[in-house]
Amino acid sequence: MSTLFDTATPNPAGHRDARPEQVFSERCATRIVDVRDPDEFTGELGHVPCAELVPLRNIPSASTSWNRDEAIVLVCRSGSRSGQAAHALTASGFRRVVNMVGGMLAWNEARLPIKRASR
């Protein structure tokens, strides 16, 4: 079971914030949702290994089938869109939501491994 939510920093909006290094340590033990558009997911910055793509505009409909008690890490390019998604999920009753601060820009800056899906 992932401990990422428990070790992430509380955010006043109700979710938690985690650095890329924290997410990396549990990347395949925690559900990671990338909220960017498909061309960004497969683009230059790549994506976190084990991440699933659910563009921000699809979060409301996609999340209806998700477990509200499961830890979910949200990722985007810089942390802004994933922060919006984290706020929305927390407001709709999700209890273990984590925003990866700095997004894929910070992930790449930390020189963590990326994956690029085929186009």
N, C-alpha and C positions, 0 to 999 in steps of 0.2 A: 504494500500500500504506500502511496506517495505521501511524503511529509512536507512537500513544497508549500502547500497552503499554510501550514502551521508555522513555517519558518519565514514566510514572506511578510513584508512590512504592511501594517494596516493603513488603508487609505481612508480619508474622511468620507468618501462617497460610498463606503460600505464594502468594497472589494479589497484585495490585497495587491501589493506591487512586488515584483521579483526582478532581480537583475538577470541578464542572459546566463551568467555562470550558474546561478541557482537552477534555472530552467534546464540547462544542459545536463546537470547532474541527475535529473529525473525525467529527461525528455521522452522516454518511451514507457515510463511507468505512470504518466499523467496524460490525460487527454489534452492535446494542444490543438487549438483552432486558429487558423490563420484567416483573418478577416479581409485580406486584400483582394484585389481583382485577379482573375486567372492569369493574365499576362504578367502581373507582378510576381505571383507565386512561382512561375516558371522562369522569371527574368533574371537579370544580372545579380540581384541580391540573394537569389535562391530562397530556400525555406528551411525551417528547422526539420531535421530528420524525424519522422513519425508524425508530423503535423498533417492535419486534414484541412482542406480548403472549404471555407464557408464564407463567401463575401459578406461584408457588413450588411448590405441590403437584405440578405437572406437569413440573417440571425433570428429575427422574430419567428419566422415560420419553421426553420430547421430546429430551433431549440424546444419546440413543443414536445418533441419525442425524447429529449435528453433527461437524464437523471438529475434532479435538482440538488442532490446531496453529493454528487461526484465532483471532484476537483477539476476545474477547467481553466486552462491557461490560454489567454488570448494574445495574439501576436499580429502586428501590422508592420508597416515600414518604419515608423518613428515612435509609436506608442500612443498616438492620438486616436486613431480609429479604434484600436483595441481598447483604449480607455473608455470610449463611447459605448462599445459593446459590453464591457465589464459593468458599466453603470446600468445599462439596460437590463442585463441578465440579473444583476443584484436586485434591481427594482421589481423584477418579475418573480422573485422568490428563490433564485439560485443562491446557495449558501457558501460555496467554496470557490469563488471566482478570483482569478489572479490575472493581472495585466503585466505583460513583460515590458518593463520600462525601456525606452530607447529603441524598441522594435528590432527589425532586422539590421538597421544601421548599427546599433550597438552590438548585436550578435556578431556581425562581420568585423567590427572594430576590435572585438575581443578575440578574433581569429578562431572562432568556434566552427566546427564542420557544418557545411550546408549541403543541401540536396537540391538538385534541379530536375524537375519532371520533364519528360519529353513533351515537346509541343505537338 
